[in-house]
């Protein structure tokens, strides 16, 4: 996928999620170490199906416009018909902020378990 940065964590296990003071921490077990993905300044977050034994298919940040549109629609579901035009303008502003590096979209796609999408200001990775 163009304009996307993949983190090399295929088949790793998502073992913890913390949302503290507007910052997201994902704890991931991979190759006998614990990796922390830190998303600073979370604006919006959706996490579905967190379970025991979450296995990651892929984790990435993206600026790809089509992927961003799809993920933003998940984060900000379409309102009523009466407010659709305002909603589309709002989403276009978010796309511009992502393209200009003001915001970042982080996505965790599962093989099994949790799917996570976060709109935030910065994403970093470290080993615990």
Beta strands, then each sheet from edge to edge (+ up, - down):
strand 1: 4-7
strand 2: 13-20
strand 3: 23-30
strand 4: 33-40
strand 5: 44-48
strand 6: 54-62
strand 7: 104-112
strand 8: 115-120
strand 9: 122-127
sheet 1: 1+ 6- 2+ 3- 4+ 9-
sheet 2: 1+ 6- 7+ 8- 5+
end
